[in-house]
Amino acid sequence: MDISSSFTLASAIMAQPLWLQAWVFLLMIANLGAIFFILERKNQRTRIRPEPLAIFFSMMVAGIFMEWLYVRYGYVRLLGLAHLVAWTPVYVWILLNREKFKRETLYGKYIHFYLLVAGISLVLDSIDIFKYIIELF
């Protein structure tokens, strides 16, 4: 399938090599997994955890921004800008507070998994954006 003839970002992604589709799937797991940790039951009270809520909403914002970039520019390296803009503030906030998430807990394991996967993505996205800018000149 020719990517230039794809009508949606999803169809363009599905036209990519299997390894890239698997990476996108892993990103989805790392971000959508936040849904399972938004509510916390503690001392017979339910509270909302801000970190998974922020992860989930930043994923939604990135998705909307990425769709807009795709419609405007097509399937180009610039798409990673959506991750950088939407994910970086949440990522830095969680990274700076990571000591409070104990790795022994399922929630702590999730947070550290998110930091690993999102961190790799942000590095790769930064490289792609740099390459995109270089290719303009």
Buried (B, 14 or more C-beta within 10 A) or exposed (E): EEBEEBEEBEEBBEBBEEEEEEBBEBBEEBBEBBEEBBEEEEEEEEEEBEBBBBBBEBBEBBBEBBBEBBEEEBBBBBBBBBBBBBBBEBBEEBEEEBEEBEEEEEBBEBBBBBBEBBEBBBEEBBEBBEEBEEEEE
